[in-house]
Amino acid sequence: MHKALTILVASLIIFNAIITPCFADPMRKLGRGIANTLTGVVEIPKQVYQVSKEEHIGKGITWGFLRGLGLGIARTAVGLYEVVTFPFPQPADYEPIIDPEFVFDDWAR
């Protein structure tokens, strides 16, 4: 019984070591797609804040809002695309399509 359990555990460890790299990138693409689909709208306050900080509040409220709206629509569309196409390595090696990869990555640049 002890020998069978040892063989089972060793087999599971080897199987996990072989299979995990095969699914790591598609799962990251799927997670990134879900995150960007749900958080695309966060681009609006992010851009209002960033433009206000770099320029002034008036420009942040107007240009920052419009910029955030456009980037939010783009991020949501890219997120939906990545959710639908996550099993396929497009672009090459499941690289992110939009930069930054997630909306919160460069919030306070």
C-alpha positions in Angstrom: 0.0 0.0 0.0 2.8 2.4 0.9 4.6 1.7 -2.4 1.4 2.3 -4.4 0.9 5.6 -2.6 4.5 6.7 -3.3 4.1 5.8 -7.0 0.8 7.8 -7.2 2.3 10.9 -5.5 5.4 10.8 -7.7 3.3 10.4 -10.8 1.1 13.3 -9.8 4.2 15.5 -9.2 5.7 14.6 -12.6 2.4 15.0 -14.4 1.9 18.5 -12.8 5.5 19.5 -13.7 4.9 18.5 -17.4 1.3 19.9 -17.8 1.5 23.2 -15.9 3.8 25.0 -18.4 1.4 24.0 -21.2 -1.5 25.7 -19.6 0.1 28.6 -17.7 0.1 31.1 -20.6 -3.5 30.4 -21.8 -4.8 30.7 -18.3 -2.9 34.0 -17.8 -4.5 35.2 -21.1 -7.9 34.1 -19.9 -7.4 35.9 -16.5 -6.1 39.0 -18.2 -9.1 39.0 -20.6 -11.6 38.7 -17.8 -9.8 41.3 -15.7 -9.6 43.8 -18.6 -13.3 43.2 -19.6 -14.5 43.9 -16.1 -12.1 46.8 -15.3 -12.1 48.7 -18.7 -14.3 51.4 -17.2 -11.6 52.2 -14.6 -9.7 53.8 -17.4 -12.0 56.9 -17.1 -11.1 57.9 -13.5 -7.5 56.8 -14.1 -7.1 59.1 -17.1 -8.9 62.0 -15.4 -6.5 61.7 -12.5 -3.4 61.4 -14.6 -4.2 64.2 -17.0 -5.2 66.4 -14.0 -1.9 65.6 -12.3 0.2 66.3 -15.4 -1.7 69.4 -16.7 -4.6 70.9 -14.7 -8.0 69.9 -13.4 -9.9 71.4 -16.3 -8.0 69.5 -18.9 -8.3 66.4 -16.7 -12.1 66.6 -16.5 -12.4 67.1 -20.3 -9.5 65.6 -22.2 -8.9 63.0 -19.4 -12.5 61.8 -19.5 -12.5 61.5 -23.3 -9.1 59.7 -23.3 -10.3 57.4 -20.5 -13.5 56.6 -22.4 -11.6 55.7 -25.5 -9.0 53.6 -23.6 -11.7 52.0 -21.6 -13.6 50.9 -24.7 -10.3 49.6 -26.2 -9.4 47.7 -23.0 -12.8 46.1 -22.7 -12.8 45.0 -26.4 -9.3 43.6 -26.0 -10.4 41.8 -22.8 -13.3 40.2 -24.7 -11.1 39.2 -27.5 -8.6 37.5 -25.1 -11.4 35.7 -23.3 -12.7 34.3 -26.6 -9.3 33.4 -28.0 -7.5 32.3 -24.9 -6.8 28.7 -26.1 -4.9 30.1 -29.1 -1.3 31.5 -28.9 -2.2 34.7 -30.7 -0.3 37.0 -30.5 2.8 34.9 -30.3 3.3 33.2 -26.9 0.1 34.8 -25.5 1.7 38.2 -25.2 -0.6 41.0 -24.0 -2.2 43.1 -26.7 -2.6 46.3 -24.7 0.0 48.1 -22.6 -0.1 48.2 -19.6 -1.3 44.6 -19.2 -3.8 45.5 -16.5 -5.4 48.9 -15.8 -3.9 49.2 -12.4 -0.3 48.5 -13.4 0.7 52.1 -13.9 -2.0 54.0 -12.0 0.4 56.4 -10.2 3.1 56.9 -12.9 
